Amino acid sequence: MPSETPRAYRSELRARQARETRARVIAASARLFATHGYQSTTIAAIGRDAGVSTETVKTTASKAELLLAAFEVTFSGSEAADSLTDTEVGSGILEVADEEFLDAVVAQITTANARGHALWTVLLGAALSDPVVDHALQGILAHRRADLSRLVDELARRGLARDLPDRDAAAAAVSFLISPESYQQLVTQSGWSDDRYRAWLRTAILAEVGQRADQPPSMV
């Protein structure tokens, strides 16, 4: 009976090559979308930047799908994750000790916003004219609302927030605070350092969930 090993090896080789090609195409898309915007970036230009043919780019994903993937990978390090805790940026956050938890969350958010804020602006603009991008954007926002609701619950569980009469409103406010827009306005446009942004964000989150920034976390 002939061995299946050569066939399995070729199959795995093709799969690895396909993953590597997709990663190059997404990385090229991220560079070009961030630099030139959505409308001005062509599939052919993405192919040239990635070192592959235009047809290869087309078989990898549509232009709208490439923008979504470029944002997700740039922002969080992972594509199509259900939650930020399932991504490279959010990995391990729930295992952090209570006294270090908020600082770790703020650090991870700062890292993600620094990486992804430019593409977030492109995504918002593209959604105004491309229904596929708009649909994807609504999915991202839904995931973000769920993530922030869980964050507020986690802060309360760890004694970092008081009982909130309207958890959804608190989650919406925190979502606004941690948004890429806040990073862009304060760091990119106003010239704040990342350290100053992290300090502001920590204070703002604690103020919103009802605990003073100078008050030590309750361990009850």
GIDALIN-V331250 format. One record per residue. N is the residue number from 1. PHI is phi as a letter, one per 30 degrees, with the letter a starting at -180 (999 if undefined). OMEGA is omega as a letter, one per 30 degrees, with the letter a starting at -180 (999 if undefined). Layout:
BEGIN
n=N phi=PHI omega=OMEGA
n=N phi=PHI omega=OMEGA
END
This chain:
BEGIN
n=1 phi=999 omega=a
n=2 phi=d omega=l
n=3 phi=d omega=l
n=4 phi=c omega=a
n=5 phi=e omega=l
n=6 phi=e omega=l
n=7 phi=d omega=l
n=8 phi=d omega=l
n=9 phi=d omega=a
n=10 phi=d omega=l
n=11 phi=d omega=l
n=12 phi=d omega=l
n=13 phi=d omega=l
n=14 phi=d omega=l
n=15 phi=d omega=l
n=16 phi=d omega=l
n=17 phi=d omega=l
n=18 phi=d omega=l
n=19 phi=d omega=a
n=20 phi=d omega=l
n=21 phi=d omega=l
n=22 phi=d omega=l
n=23 phi=d omega=l
n=24 phi=d omega=a
n=25 phi=d omega=l
n=26 phi=d omega=l
n=27 phi=d omega=l
n=28 phi=d omega=l
n=29 phi=e omega=a
n=30 phi=d omega=a
n=31 phi=d omega=a
n=32 phi=d omega=l
n=33 phi=d omega=a
n=34 phi=d omega=a
n=35 phi=d omega=a
n=36 phi=c omega=a
n=37 phi=i omega=a
n=38 phi=d omega=a
n=39 phi=d omega=a
n=40 phi=d omega=a
n=41 phi=c omega=a
n=42 phi=c omega=l
n=43 phi=d omega=l
n=44 phi=d omega=l
n=45 phi=d omega=l
n=46 phi=d omega=l
n=47 phi=d omega=l
n=48 phi=d omega=a
n=49 phi=d omega=a
n=50 phi=d omega=a
n=51 phi=i omega=l
n=52 phi=b omega=a
n=53 phi=d omega=l
n=54 phi=d omega=l
n=55 phi=d omega=l
n=56 phi=d omega=l
n=57 phi=d omega=a
n=58 phi=d omega=l
n=59 phi=d omega=l
n=60 phi=d omega=a
n=61 phi=a omega=l
n=62 phi=d omega=l
n=63 phi=d omega=l
n=64 phi=d omega=l
n=65 phi=d omega=l
n=66 phi=d omega=l
n=67 phi=d omega=l
n=68 phi=d omega=a
n=69 phi=d omega=l
n=70 phi=d omega=l
n=71 phi=d omega=a
n=72 phi=e omega=a
n=73 phi=d omega=l
n=74 phi=d omega=a
n=75 phi=d omega=a
n=76 phi=c omega=a
n=77 phi=i omega=a
n=78 phi=b omega=a
n=79 phi=c omega=l
n=80 phi=i omega=l
n=81 phi=d omega=l
n=82 phi=d omega=a
n=83 phi=b omega=l
n=84 phi=d omega=l
n=85 phi=d omega=l
n=86 phi=c omega=a
n=87 phi=c omega=l
n=88 phi=e omega=a
n=89 phi=d omega=a
n=90 phi=c omega=a
n=91 phi=e omega=l
n=92 phi=i omega=a
n=93 phi=d omega=a
n=94 phi=d omega=l
n=95 phi=c omega=a
n=96 phi=d omega=l
n=97 phi=d omega=a
n=98 phi=e omega=a
n=99 phi=d omega=l
n=100 phi=c omega=a
n=101 phi=d omega=a
n=102 phi=d omega=l
n=103 phi=d omega=l
n=104 phi=d omega=l
n=105 phi=d omega=a
n=106 phi=d omega=l
n=107 phi=d omega=a
n=108 phi=d omega=l
n=109 phi=d omega=l
n=110 phi=d omega=l
n=111 phi=d omega=a
n=112 phi=d omega=a
n=113 phi=d omega=l
n=114 phi=d omega=a
n=115 phi=d omega=a
n=116 phi=c omega=a
n=117 phi=d omega=a
n=118 phi=d omega=l
n=119 phi=d omega=l
n=120 phi=d omega=l
n=121 phi=d omega=l
n=122 phi=d omega=a
n=123 phi=d omega=l
n=124 phi=d omega=l
n=125 phi=d omega=a
n=126 phi=d omega=a
n=127 phi=d omega=a
n=128 phi=d omega=a
n=129 phi=b omega=a
n=130 phi=c omega=a
n=131 phi=d omega=l
n=132 phi=d omega=l
n=133 phi=d omega=l
n=134 phi=d omega=l
n=135 phi=d omega=l
n=136 phi=d omega=l
n=137 phi=d omega=l
n=138 phi=d omega=l
n=139 phi=d omega=l
n=140 phi=d omega=a
n=141 phi=d omega=l
n=142 phi=d omega=l
n=143 phi=d omega=a
n=144 phi=d omega=l
n=145 phi=d omega=l
n=146 phi=d omega=l
n=147 phi=d omega=a
n=148 phi=d omega=l
n=149 phi=d omega=l
n=150 phi=d omega=l
n=151 phi=d omega=l
n=152 phi=d omega=l
n=153 phi=d omega=a
n=154 phi=d omega=l
n=155 phi=d omega=l
n=156 phi=d omega=a
n=157 phi=d omega=a
n=158 phi=d omega=l
n=159 phi=i omega=a
n=160 phi=c omega=l
n=161 phi=b omega=l
n=162 phi=d omega=l
n=163 phi=d omega=a
n=164 phi=c omega=a
n=165 phi=d omega=a
n=166 phi=b omega=a
n=167 phi=d omega=a
n=168 phi=d omega=l
n=169 phi=d omega=l
n=170 phi=d omega=l
n=171 phi=d omega=l
n=172 phi=d omega=l
n=173 phi=d omega=l
n=174 phi=d omega=l
n=175 phi=e omega=l
n=176 phi=d omega=a
n=177 phi=d omega=a
n=178 phi=c omega=a
n=179 phi=d omega=l
n=180 phi=e omega=l
n=181 phi=d omega=a
n=182 phi=d omega=l
n=183 phi=d omega=a
n=184 phi=d omega=a
n=185 phi=d omega=a
n=186 phi=d omega=a
n=187 phi=c omega=a
n=188 phi=d omega=a
n=189 phi=d omega=a
n=190 phi=c omega=l
n=191 phi=i omega=l
n=192 phi=d omega=l
n=193 phi=d omega=l
n=194 phi=d omega=l
n=195 phi=d omega=l
n=196 phi=d omega=l
n=197 phi=d omega=l
n=198 phi=d omega=a
n=199 phi=d omega=l
n=200 phi=d omega=a
n=201 phi=d omega=l
n=202 phi=d omega=l
n=203 phi=d omega=a
n=204 phi=d omega=l
n=205 phi=d omega=l
n=206 phi=d omega=l
n=207 phi=d omega=a
n=208 phi=d omega=a
n=209 phi=d omega=l
n=210 phi=j omega=l
n=211 phi=c omega=l
n=212 phi=d omega=a
n=213 phi=d omega=a
n=214 phi=c omega=a
n=215 phi=c omega=a
n=216 phi=d omega=a
n=217 phi=d omega=l
n=218 phi=d omega=l
n=219 phi=c omega=l
n=220 phi=d omega=999
END
